[in-house]
Structure formats: C-alpha cells, structure tokens
C-alpha cells in the first residue's frame, strides 16, 4: 500500500511538471500558416463589427439628442451654396494682351505680376454663354499696362448683356482705369488710386554709359526711323516729334473712351487727363467712379442686381 501511494504521488507530481512545461513559451509550437490566416481573418471581422456597432451607437445617440428629424445633411453645407451665379475675374499687376513664354518659370508659375486681356475676354465670353451666371464682377489692383489690352477689356465689359461691376482695391490707374471704365458701375475705396489718364513711352538713354564702357552702337537699318527709340542711340528732334505724335493719338482715344464709357463731357475728361491719379473720394466727385465701398458693398449691390444672394466664383 505505501508503495502504491508513492507511485500515485510520483505520477501526479510528474503530470504537474508536464503541464507546467506546456506553459513555458519556449516549448510552444509555431502555429501553421493556415491557422495564422484564420486568426487574421477573425481579427478583421471583429474590428469591422466593432466599427459598425460603434457608428450605430453614435447615430442612435445623435438621433436621441437632435430628434427624429436629424440627418447628417442637416448639418452639412447646402449644395446650393456651391452654385455660382456671378463670375468673378481678377485683374492684378500689369495689364498685357497675352502672357509670354518668357514670363513663365519652369515650374509653370509666373515670373511677373501681370494679367492678360486674353484671359479676361475668355472669362467674360464664358460667363455670357452660361445661363447660370447672372452678373460679372472684375476685381482690379493694377497701375496700368497696354493700351490695346485696356481697350479690349473695356469694350468686352460694355458688350456684355449681363450686369458688370468693377471693384477697385489699391489702384485702377492708366490702362487699368481704361479697362474699368467699360463696366456698368465702379466701386473703390476712398483711398484707392484712380485715374492717371495719360500715355507714356519714356525710356532710359544708355548712350553715356555705353561711351564710358567703350561700347559703340552701330545703326544698320533701312528706313529713316526704323531704329528710333533705341536706348543705345540719342533721340533726334524728329524722332521725338514722331513719338509724341503717337502718344497724342493714343491719349485722345483714351480720353474719348473714358468720356463715352463714363457718360462724362469730353471737355471735363480732358481737364482730368493730365496723367495724374487721385484718391477714390476725389474720383467720386469727378465722376470717375460711382460709389465708395469695399468688396462687401459690391456684393450687396450684386444681390440687388440679380434679385437674390450672389455666389461669386473666382
């Protein structure tokens, strides 16, 4: 009997030792690939179910908090707010007829701050053909540029069958003001720079510098005035008269355009056309703009013009 008891106790002790050894991680067997895939699938299903339950609980909480009429779209932006009914166009920097390749960097960005009349005309034409667009607003911050580009923009604004509004920020002078004059109404700050009805072709004469540097300009041209205006040769009196002739022609066309576009007596415009600019407050007194106001004042006017809320797309 004692021997039997001893064997039983020895068996139990050994069994306990065997069970203990199974708990040692070093003795664990690596699970098969099939078991690993099953475990991963179970984990993914478990996480998916957890997310679904979590969202449902969150939705039920919102439903209880906001009421039965609650939907996600009730608290999102109204899609109708994204519908444009006013075309916004920006005229910033120098006004040119087109953007040349030389002014574009390798990454596609512009090297110079300029706006092409090509772009403005295309935007106006697009707005004209879009039935959803009820008006056009041109934001200007420019001290001038090409007379031809200015005339193109002014005429395009005048031809438009939809209300055209100009909103001036820092400046609308020279060619930029010519362009603005074609709009139905012009808003500007009391501090905006307005006008500068004049034309210039001034340039830097390099002849003295070239002489100092030992450089000689060799004129090889056919036609008496072919190379007139070159900064590397002195300007003769005949050439100066020729340039002034062209400037006077352009100046007179500028004056006439402003008088017609702004419905002002041409004699009054001539008095203002000394090339100087003036603050917005003075420009209002002289009829060069219509109202003193900022962007929000222009938008209020747009609301009245289209009979609803103006949604401007830039």
Short mmCIF file of the C-alpha atoms (twelve columns), coordinates in Angstrom:
data_MODEL
# 
_entry.id   MODEL 
# 
loop_
_atom_site.group_PDB 
_atom_site.id 
_atom_site.type_symbol 
_atom_site.label_atom_id 
_atom_site.label_alt_id 
_atom_site.label_comp_id 
_atom_site.label_asym_id 
_atom_site.label_seq_id 
_atom_site.Cartn_x 
_atom_site.Cartn_y 
_atom_site.Cartn_z 
_atom_site.pdbx_PDB_model_num 
ATOM 1   C CA . UNK A 1   0.000   0.000   0.000   1 
ATOM 2   C CA . UNK A 2   2.709   2.539   0.835   1 
ATOM 3   C CA . UNK A 3   4.440   1.628   -2.423  1 
ATOM 4   C CA . UNK A 4   1.258   2.158   -4.421  1 
ATOM 5   C CA . UNK A 5   0.659   5.543   -2.756  1 
ATOM 6   C CA . UNK A 6   4.205   6.516   -3.512  1 
ATOM 7   C CA . UNK A 7   3.756   5.680   -7.205  1 
ATOM 8   C CA . UNK A 8   0.484   7.636   -7.393  1 
ATOM 9   C CA . UNK A 9   2.070   10.685  -5.824  1 
ATOM 10  C CA . UNK A 10  5.051   10.383  -8.118  1 
ATOM 11  C CA . UNK A 11  2.686   10.218  -11.170 1 
ATOM 12  C CA . UNK A 12  0.786   13.330  -10.082 1 
ATOM 13  C CA . UNK A 13  3.969   15.265  -9.478  1 
ATOM 14  C CA . UNK A 14  5.306   14.295  -12.898 1 
ATOM 15  C CA . UNK A 15  1.976   15.218  -14.550 1 
ATOM 16  C CA . UNK A 16  2.073   18.614  -12.842 1 
ATOM 17  C CA . UNK A 17  5.595   19.087  -14.085 1 
ATOM 18  C CA . UNK A 18  4.488   18.185  -17.606 1 
ATOM 19  C CA . UNK A 19  1.556   20.648  -17.511 1 
ATOM 20  C CA . UNK A 20  3.834   23.356  -16.198 1 
ATOM 21  C CA . UNK A 21  6.272   22.800  -19.012 1 
ATOM 22  C CA . UNK A 22  3.487   23.481  -21.552 1 
ATOM 23  C CA . UNK A 23  3.089   26.933  -20.107 1 
ATOM 24  C CA . UNK A 24  6.677   27.811  -20.944 1 
ATOM 25  C CA . UNK A 25  6.679   29.915  -24.221 1 
ATOM 26  C CA . UNK A 26  9.927   28.278  -25.247 1 
ATOM 27  C CA . UNK A 27  8.058   24.986  -25.591 1 
ATOM 28  C CA . UNK A 28  5.221   26.425  -27.704 1 
ATOM 29  C CA . UNK A 29  4.913   25.258  -31.279 1 
ATOM 30  C CA . UNK A 30  4.733   27.800  -34.128 1 
ATOM 31  C CA . UNK A 31  1.122   27.843  -35.471 1 
ATOM 32  C CA . UNK A 32  0.610   26.713  -39.037 1 
ATOM 33  C CA . UNK A 33  0.151   29.259  -41.857 1 
ATOM 34  C CA . UNK A 34  -3.460  28.187  -42.216 1 
ATOM 35  C CA . UNK A 35  -4.157  28.911  -38.545 1 
ATOM 36  C CA . UNK A 36  -2.469  32.309  -38.839 1 
ATOM 37  C CA . UNK A 37  -4.709  33.261  -41.788 1 
ATOM 38  C CA . UNK A 38  -7.802  32.177  -39.864 1 
ATOM 39  C CA . UNK A 39  -6.714  34.249  -36.877 1 
ATOM 40  C CA . UNK A 40  -6.101  37.310  -39.016 1 
ATOM 41  C CA . UNK A 41  -9.498  36.933  -40.717 1 
ATOM 42  C CA . UNK A 42  -11.178 36.678  -37.334 1 
ATOM 43  C CA . UNK A 43  -9.404  39.845  -36.161 1 
ATOM 44  C CA . UNK A 44  -10.504 41.800  -39.260 1 
ATOM 45  C CA . UNK A 45  -14.126 40.628  -38.888 1 
ATOM 46  C CA . UNK A 46  -14.065 41.531  -35.212 1 
ATOM 47  C CA . UNK A 47  -12.744 45.051  -35.875 1 
ATOM 48  C CA . UNK A 48  -15.265 45.618  -38.701 1 
ATOM 49  C CA . UNK A 49  -18.142 44.563  -36.457 1 
ATOM 50  C CA . UNK A 50  -16.830 46.825  -33.700 1 
ATOM 51  C CA . UNK A 51  -16.747 49.872  -36.029 1 
ATOM 52  C CA . UNK A 52  -20.282 49.170  -37.311 1 
ATOM 53  C CA . UNK A 53  -21.633 48.844  -33.772 1 
ATOM 54  C CA . UNK A 54  -19.767 51.999  -32.703 1 
ATOM 55  C CA . UNK A 55  -21.250 54.050  -35.600 1 
ATOM 56  C CA . UNK A 56  -24.739 52.730  -34.895 1 
ATOM 57  C CA . UNK A 57  -24.466 53.659  -31.229 1 
ATOM 58  C CA . UNK A 58  -23.198 57.133  -32.194 1 
ATOM 59  C CA . UNK A 59  -26.070 57.583  -34.677 1 
ATOM 60  C CA . UNK A 60  -28.660 56.488  -32.109 1 
ATOM 61  C CA . UNK A 61  -27.169 58.935  -29.623 1 
ATOM 62  C CA . UNK A 62  -27.408 61.794  -32.161 1 
ATOM 63  C CA . UNK A 63  -30.950 60.754  -33.027 1 
ATOM 64  C CA . UNK A 64  -31.919 60.936  -29.398 1 
ATOM 65  C CA . UNK A 65  -30.151 64.239  -28.890 1 
ATOM 66  C CA . UNK A 66  -31.305 66.118  -32.010 1 
ATOM 67  C CA . UNK A 67  -34.668 64.447  -32.545 1 
ATOM 68  C CA . UNK A 68  -36.140 62.116  -35.141 1 
ATOM 69  C CA . UNK A 69  -35.786 64.654  -37.964 1 
ATOM 70  C CA . UNK A 70  -31.992 64.642  -37.622 1 
ATOM 71  C CA . UNK A 71  -29.974 63.658  -40.686 1 
ATOM 72  C CA . UNK A 72  -26.295 64.165  -41.490 1 
ATOM 73  C CA . UNK A 73  -27.140 66.515  -44.351 1 
ATOM 74  C CA . UNK A 74  -28.971 68.824  -41.971 1 
ATOM 75  C CA . UNK A 75  -25.598 69.902  -40.554 1 
ATOM 76  C CA . UNK A 76  -23.545 69.888  -43.753 1 
ATOM 77  C CA . UNK A 77  -23.131 72.737  -46.222 1 
ATOM 78  C CA . UNK A 78  -26.078 73.252  -48.519 1 
ATOM 79  C CA . UNK A 79  -25.138 72.082  -52.003 1 
ATOM 80  C CA . UNK A 80  -26.916 75.082  -53.452 1 
ATOM 81  C CA . UNK A 81  -24.265 77.304  -51.813 1 
ATOM 82  C CA . UNK A 82  -21.717 75.908  -54.278 1 
ATOM 83  C CA . UNK A 83  -23.702 77.030  -57.326 1 
ATOM 84  C CA . UNK A 84  -22.126 80.092  -58.931 1 
ATOM 85  C CA . UNK A 85  -24.362 82.826  -60.247 1 
ATOM 86  C CA . UNK A 86  -21.729 85.582  -60.536 1 
ATOM 87  C CA . UNK A 87  -18.473 85.265  -62.453 1 
ATOM 88  C CA . UNK A 88  -15.506 86.800  -60.638 1 
ATOM 89  C CA . UNK A 89  -12.442 87.891  -62.636 1 
ATOM 90  C CA . UNK A 90  -9.165  89.293  -61.288 1 
ATOM 91  C CA . UNK A 91  -7.004  91.958  -62.945 1 
ATOM 92  C CA . UNK A 92  -3.762  92.219  -60.991 1 
ATOM 93  C CA . UNK A 93  -0.372  93.615  -61.894 1 
ATOM 94  C CA . UNK A 94  0.462   94.848  -65.381 1 
ATOM 95  C CA . UNK A 95  -2.306  94.539  -67.960 1 
ATOM 96  C CA . UNK A 96  -0.967  92.879  -71.126 1 
ATOM 97  C CA . UNK A 97  -2.581  91.367  -74.206 1 
ATOM 98  C CA . UNK A 98  -1.126  87.897  -73.520 1 
ATOM 99  C CA . UNK A 99  1.243   86.112  -71.137 1 
ATOM 100 C CA . UNK A 100 4.520   85.485  -72.989 1 
ATOM 101 C CA . UNK A 101 6.514   82.276  -72.574 1 
ATOM 102 C CA . UNK A 102 9.459   84.287  -71.251 1 
ATOM 103 C CA . UNK A 103 7.410   85.316  -68.217 1 
ATOM 104 C CA . UNK A 104 6.652   81.707  -67.220 1 
ATOM 105 C CA . UNK A 105 9.059   79.816  -64.948 1 
ATOM 106 C CA . UNK A 106 9.972   76.151  -65.449 1 
ATOM 107 C CA . UNK A 107 7.508   75.087  -62.753 1 
ATOM 108 C CA . UNK A 108 4.658   76.906  -64.564 1 
ATOM 109 C CA . UNK A 109 4.447   79.882  -62.209 1 
ATOM 110 C CA . UNK A 110 4.505   83.480  -63.471 1 
ATOM 111 C CA . UNK A 111 7.732   85.407  -63.013 1 
ATOM 112 C CA . UNK A 112 5.938   88.750  -63.239 1 
ATOM 113 C CA . UNK A 113 2.711   90.019  -61.720 1 
ATOM 114 C CA . UNK A 114 0.569   90.549  -64.812 1 
ATOM 115 C CA . UNK A 115 -2.849  89.725  -66.262 1 
ATOM 116 C CA . UNK A 116 -3.677  89.135  -69.916 1 
ATOM 117 C CA . UNK A 117 -6.680  90.630  -71.668 1 
ATOM 118 C CA . UNK A 118 -6.887  87.249  -73.456 1 
ATOM 119 C CA . UNK A 119 -7.775  85.663  -70.112 1 
ATOM 120 C CA . UNK A 120 -10.302 88.361  -69.133 1 
ATOM 121 C CA . UNK A 121 -12.060 88.235  -72.515 1 
ATOM 122 C CA . UNK A 122 -12.286 84.436  -72.359 1 
ATOM 123 C CA . UNK A 123 -13.833 84.609  -68.874 1 
ATOM 124 C CA . UNK A 124 -16.381 87.216  -69.987 1 
ATOM 125 C CA . UNK A 125 -17.345 85.143  -73.044 1 
ATOM 126 C CA . UNK A 126 -17.724 82.046  -70.888 1 
ATOM 127 C CA . UNK A 127 -19.952 83.938  -68.453 1 
ATOM 128 C CA . UNK A 128 -22.046 85.246  -71.339 1 
ATOM 129 C CA . UNK A 129 -22.781 81.710  -72.555 1 
ATOM 130 C CA . UNK A 130 -23.595 80.339  -69.095 1 
ATOM 131 C CA . UNK A 131 -27.278 80.749  -68.200 1 
ATOM 132 C CA . UNK A 132 -26.498 80.239  -64.506 1 
ATOM 133 C CA . UNK A 133 -24.289 83.342  -64.445 1 
ATOM 134 C CA . UNK A 134 -26.342 86.469  -63.750 1 
ATOM 135 C CA . UNK A 135 -23.569 89.077  -63.444 1 
ATOM 136 C CA . UNK A 136 -19.818 89.666  -63.805 1 
ATOM 137 C CA . UNK A 137 -17.517 91.319  -61.263 1 
ATOM 138 C CA . UNK A 138 -13.974 92.416  -62.119 1 
ATOM 139 C CA . UNK A 139 -11.605 92.960  -59.190 1 
ATOM 140 C CA . UNK A 140 -8.792  95.380  -60.115 1 
ATOM 141 C CA . UNK A 141 -5.470  96.016  -58.413 1 
ATOM 142 C CA . UNK A 142 -3.282  97.414  -61.180 1 
ATOM 143 C CA . UNK A 143 -1.330  100.528 -62.103 1 
ATOM 144 C CA . UNK A 144 -1.723  100.058 -65.846 1 
ATOM 145 C CA . UNK A 145 -0.204  98.394  -68.865 1 
ATOM 146 C CA . UNK A 146 -1.053  98.036  -72.544 1 
ATOM 147 C CA . UNK A 147 -3.466  100.497 -74.151 1 
ATOM 148 C CA . UNK A 148 -4.659  97.823  -76.576 1 
ATOM 149 C CA . UNK A 149 -5.360  95.374  -73.733 1 
ATOM 150 C CA . UNK A 150 -7.236  98.118  -71.843 1 
ATOM 151 C CA . UNK A 151 -9.423  98.902  -74.846 1 
ATOM 152 C CA . UNK A 152 -10.192 95.194  -75.357 1 
ATOM 153 C CA . UNK A 153 -11.336 94.710  -71.749 1 
ATOM 154 C CA . UNK A 154 -13.395 97.932  -71.665 1 
ATOM 155 C CA . UNK A 155 -15.212 97.009  -74.880 1 
ATOM 156 C CA . UNK A 156 -15.860 93.443  -73.678 1 
ATOM 157 C CA . UNK A 157 -17.443 94.755  -70.480 1 
ATOM 158 C CA . UNK A 158 -19.605 97.180  -72.468 1 
ATOM 159 C CA . UNK A 159 -20.751 94.448  -74.857 1 
ATOM 160 C CA . UNK A 160 -21.847 92.153  -72.059 1 
ATOM 161 C CA . UNK A 161 -25.571 91.522  -71.766 1 
ATOM 162 C CA . UNK A 162 -25.213 90.950  -68.038 1 
ATOM 163 C CA . UNK A 163 -24.554 93.459  -65.250 1 
ATOM 164 C CA . UNK A 164 -20.834 94.249  -64.990 1 
ATOM 165 C CA . UNK A 165 -19.288 95.530  -61.774 1 
ATOM 166 C CA . UNK A 166 -15.734 96.669  -61.065 1 
ATOM 167 C CA . UNK A 167 -14.351 96.619  -57.549 1 
ATOM 168 C CA . UNK A 168 -11.051 98.514  -57.159 1 
ATOM 169 C CA . UNK A 169 -8.643  97.673  -54.372 1 
ATOM 170 C CA . UNK A 170 -5.342  99.597  -54.181 1 
ATOM 171 C CA . UNK A 171 -5.398  101.026 -57.677 1 
ATOM 172 C CA . UNK A 172 -7.002  101.241 -61.086 1 
ATOM 173 C CA . UNK A 173 -4.862  103.704 -62.979 1 
ATOM 174 C CA . UNK A 174 -3.838  104.319 -66.588 1 
ATOM 175 C CA . UNK A 175 -4.681  101.239 -68.712 1 
ATOM 176 C CA . UNK A 176 -6.341  99.550  -65.714 1 
ATOM 177 C CA . UNK A 177 -8.707  102.502 -65.305 1 
ATOM 178 C CA . UNK A 178 -9.422  102.497 -69.050 1 
ATOM 179 C CA . UNK A 179 -10.433 98.840  -68.690 1 
ATOM 180 C CA . UNK A 180 -12.582 99.592  -65.627 1 
ATOM 181 C CA . UNK A 181 -14.441 102.397 -67.379 1 
ATOM 182 C CA . UNK A 182 -16.349 99.871  -69.505 1 
ATOM 183 C CA . UNK A 183 -18.241 98.464  -66.516 1 
ATOM 184 C CA . UNK A 184 -21.788 99.424  -65.528 1 
ATOM 185 C CA . UNK A 185 -20.664 100.514 -62.063 1 
ATOM 186 C CA . UNK A 186 -17.306 101.063 -60.346 1 
ATOM 187 C CA . UNK A 187 -16.718 100.625 -56.603 1 
ATOM 188 C CA . UNK A 188 -13.479 101.824 -54.977 1 
ATOM 189 C CA . UNK A 189 -12.081 102.636 -51.569 1 
ATOM 190 C CA . UNK A 190 -11.825 106.281 -50.602 1 
ATOM 191 C CA . UNK A 191 -8.071  105.583 -50.549 1 
ATOM 192 C CA . UNK A 192 -7.823  103.788 -53.894 1 
ATOM 193 C CA . UNK A 193 -5.604  105.308 -56.580 1 
ATOM 194 C CA . UNK A 194 -7.824  106.180 -59.559 1 
ATOM 195 C CA . UNK A 195 -7.360  107.749 -62.977 1 
ATOM 196 C CA . UNK A 196 -3.931  108.652 -64.379 1 
ATOM 197 C CA . UNK A 197 -5.458  109.290 -67.804 1 
ATOM 198 C CA . UNK A 198 -2.289  109.629 -69.806 1 
ATOM 199 C CA . UNK A 199 0.195   107.753 -72.010 1 
ATOM 200 C CA . UNK A 200 3.950   107.301 -71.745 1 
ATOM 201 C CA . UNK A 201 6.796   105.834 -73.797 1 
ATOM 202 C CA . UNK A 202 9.654   107.168 -71.686 1 
ATOM 203 C CA . UNK A 203 12.867  105.148 -71.641 1 
ATOM 204 C CA . UNK A 204 16.411  105.176 -70.271 1 
ATOM 205 C CA . UNK A 205 19.137  106.592 -72.527 1 
ATOM 206 C CA . UNK A 206 22.223  104.369 -72.290 1 
ATOM 207 C CA . UNK A 207 24.481  106.374 -74.611 1 
ATOM 208 C CA . UNK A 208 26.648  107.935 -71.890 1 
ATOM 209 C CA . UNK A 209 27.046  104.632 -70.081 1 
ATOM 210 C CA . UNK A 210 27.952  102.873 -73.324 1 
ATOM 211 C CA . UNK A 211 30.577  105.535 -74.041 1 
ATOM 212 C CA . UNK A 212 32.082  105.062 -70.591 1 
ATOM 213 C CA . UNK A 213 32.137  101.292 -71.086 1 
ATOM 214 C CA . UNK A 214 33.719  101.625 -74.502 1 
ATOM 215 C CA . UNK A 215 30.648  100.400 -76.403 1 
ATOM 216 C CA . UNK A 216 29.605  101.739 -79.810 1 
ATOM 217 C CA . UNK A 217 26.082  101.489 -81.256 1 
ATOM 218 C CA . UNK A 218 26.140  100.632 -84.956 1 
ATOM 219 C CA . UNK A 219 22.886  101.507 -86.725 1 
ATOM 220 C CA . UNK A 220 22.107  99.120  -89.589 1 
ATOM 221 C CA . UNK A 221 18.511  99.838  -90.571 1 
ATOM 222 C CA . UNK A 222 16.506  100.609 -93.674 1 
ATOM 223 C CA . UNK A 223 14.079  103.451 -93.251 1 
ATOM 224 C CA . UNK A 224 14.877  106.710 -91.559 1 
ATOM 225 C CA . UNK A 225 13.001  105.953 -88.332 1 
ATOM 226 C CA . UNK A 226 13.380  102.156 -88.164 1 
ATOM 227 C CA . UNK A 227 15.533  102.159 -85.016 1 
ATOM 228 C CA . UNK A 228 14.082  105.257 -83.387 1 
ATOM 229 C CA . UNK A 229 13.557  104.950 -79.664 1 
ATOM 230 C CA . UNK A 230 16.549  102.659 -79.174 1 
ATOM 231 C CA . UNK A 231 18.055  103.321 -75.723 1 
ATOM 232 C CA . UNK A 232 21.542  102.924 -77.228 1 
ATOM 233 C CA . UNK A 233 21.350  105.979 -79.501 1 
ATOM 234 C CA . UNK A 234 20.450  109.619 -78.888 1 
ATOM 235 C CA . UNK A 235 16.897  110.620 -79.761 1 
ATOM 236 C CA . UNK A 236 16.723  113.202 -82.516 1 
ATOM 237 C CA . UNK A 237 14.166  116.016 -82.529 1 
ATOM 238 C CA . UNK A 238 12.380  114.418 -85.481 1 
ATOM 239 C CA . UNK A 239 12.160  111.107 -83.650 1 
ATOM 240 C CA . UNK A 240 10.885  112.817 -80.511 1 
ATOM 241 C CA . UNK A 241 8.135   114.530 -82.515 1 
ATOM 242 C CA . UNK A 242 7.219   111.171 -84.057 1 
ATOM 243 C CA . UNK A 243 6.870   109.523 -80.651 1 
ATOM 244 C CA . UNK A 244 4.870   112.464 -79.289 1 
ATOM 245 C CA . UNK A 245 2.550   112.257 -82.300 1 
ATOM 246 C CA . UNK A 246 1.704   108.637 -81.453 1 
ATOM 247 C CA . UNK A 247 1.305   109.443 -77.765 1 
ATOM 248 C CA . UNK A 248 -1.143  112.254 -78.540 1 
ATOM 249 C CA . UNK A 249 -3.226  109.951 -80.754 1 
ATOM 250 C CA . UNK A 250 -3.404  107.299 -78.043 1 
ATOM 251 C CA . UNK A 251 -4.141  109.912 -75.387 1 
ATOM 252 C CA . UNK A 252 -7.075  111.318 -77.354 1 
ATOM 253 C CA . UNK A 253 -8.532  107.840 -77.885 1 
ATOM 254 C CA . UNK A 254 -8.161  107.208 -74.126 1 
ATOM 255 C CA . UNK A 255 -9.973  110.465 -73.282 1 
ATOM 256 C CA . UNK A 256 -12.768 109.746 -75.732 1 
ATOM 257 C CA . UNK A 257 -13.242 106.222 -74.379 1 
ATOM 258 C CA . UNK A 258 -13.488 107.418 -70.766 1 
ATOM 259 C CA . UNK A 259 -15.937 110.184 -71.727 1 
ATOM 260 C CA . UNK A 260 -18.195 107.717 -73.559 1 
ATOM 261 C CA . UNK A 261 -17.919 104.889 -71.046 1 
ATOM 262 C CA . UNK A 262 -18.499 107.124 -68.038 1 
ATOM 263 C CA . UNK A 263 -21.035 109.395 -69.765 1 
ATOM 264 C CA . UNK A 264 -18.935 112.463 -68.992 1 
ATOM 265 C CA . UNK A 265 -18.418 115.631 -71.095 1 
ATOM 266 C CA . UNK A 266 -15.234 115.187 -73.092 1 
ATOM 267 C CA . UNK A 267 -14.007 118.627 -72.035 1 
ATOM 268 C CA . UNK A 268 -14.231 117.591 -68.396 1 
ATOM 269 C CA . UNK A 269 -12.243 114.422 -69.063 1 
ATOM 270 C CA . UNK A 270 -9.603  116.453 -70.898 1 
ATOM 271 C CA . UNK A 271 -9.150  118.593 -67.789 1 
ATOM 272 C CA . UNK A 272 -8.662  115.436 -65.712 1 
ATOM 273 C CA . UNK A 273 -6.386  113.789 -68.286 1 
ATOM 274 C CA . UNK A 274 -3.081  115.262 -67.157 1 
ATOM 275 C CA . UNK A 275 -1.650  111.865 -66.256 1 
ATOM 276 C CA . UNK A 276 -2.115  112.320 -62.513 1 
ATOM 277 C CA . UNK A 277 -4.142  109.974 -60.340 1 
ATOM 278 C CA . UNK A 278 -6.435  110.845 -57.457 1 
ATOM 279 C CA . UNK A 279 -7.857  109.179 -54.329 1 
ATOM 280 C CA . UNK A 280 -11.181 107.393 -54.602 1 
ATOM 281 C CA . UNK A 281 -13.040 110.151 -52.748 1 
ATOM 282 C CA . UNK A 282 -11.927 112.738 -55.309 1 
ATOM 283 C CA . UNK A 283 -12.546 110.330 -58.175 1 
ATOM 284 C CA . UNK A 284 -16.151 110.007 -56.997 1 
ATOM 285 C CA . UNK A 285 -16.556 113.781 -57.018 1 
ATOM 286 C CA . UNK A 286 -15.232 113.909 -60.597 1 
ATOM 287 C CA . UNK A 287 -17.406 111.067 -61.867 1 
ATOM 288 C CA . UNK A 288 -14.583 108.582 -62.488 1 
ATOM 289 C CA . UNK A 289 -16.182 106.050 -60.131 1 
ATOM 290 C CA . UNK A 290 -19.745 105.512 -58.905 1 
ATOM 291 C CA . UNK A 291 -19.536 104.518 -55.262 1 
ATOM 292 C CA . UNK A 292 -17.178 104.388 -52.327 1 
ATOM 293 C CA . UNK A 293 -17.259 100.853 -50.994 1 
ATOM 294 C CA . UNK A 294 -15.429 97.614  -50.353 1 
ATOM 295 C CA . UNK A 295 -15.953 94.054  -51.555 1 
ATOM 296 C CA . UNK A 296 -18.986 93.556  -49.311 1 
ATOM 297 C CA . UNK A 297 -20.653 96.704  -50.608 1 
ATOM 298 C CA . UNK A 298 -20.135 95.428  -54.138 1 
ATOM 299 C CA . UNK A 299 -21.632 92.091  -53.152 1 
ATOM 300 C CA . UNK A 300 -24.672 93.814  -51.639 1 
ATOM 301 C CA . UNK A 301 -25.156 95.630  -54.932 1 
ATOM 302 C CA . UNK A 302 -24.892 92.294  -56.740 1 
ATOM 303 C CA . UNK A 303 -27.592 90.814  -54.510 1 
ATOM 304 C CA . UNK A 304 -29.899 93.664  -55.501 1 
ATOM 305 C CA . UNK A 305 -28.983 93.383  -59.183 1 
ATOM 306 C CA . UNK A 306 -29.709 89.667  -59.534 1 
ATOM 307 C CA . UNK A 307 -32.588 89.603  -57.057 1 
ATOM 308 C CA . UNK A 308 -31.024 87.070  -54.715 1 
ATOM 309 C CA . UNK A 309 -27.855 86.019  -52.955 1 
ATOM 310 C CA . UNK A 310 -24.770 86.470  -55.120 1 
ATOM 311 C CA . UNK A 311 -22.455 83.454  -55.153 1 
ATOM 312 C CA . UNK A 312 -19.212 84.597  -56.756 1 
ATOM 313 C CA . UNK A 313 -16.881 82.096  -58.398 1 
ATOM 314 C CA . UNK A 314 -13.285 83.233  -58.796 1 
# 
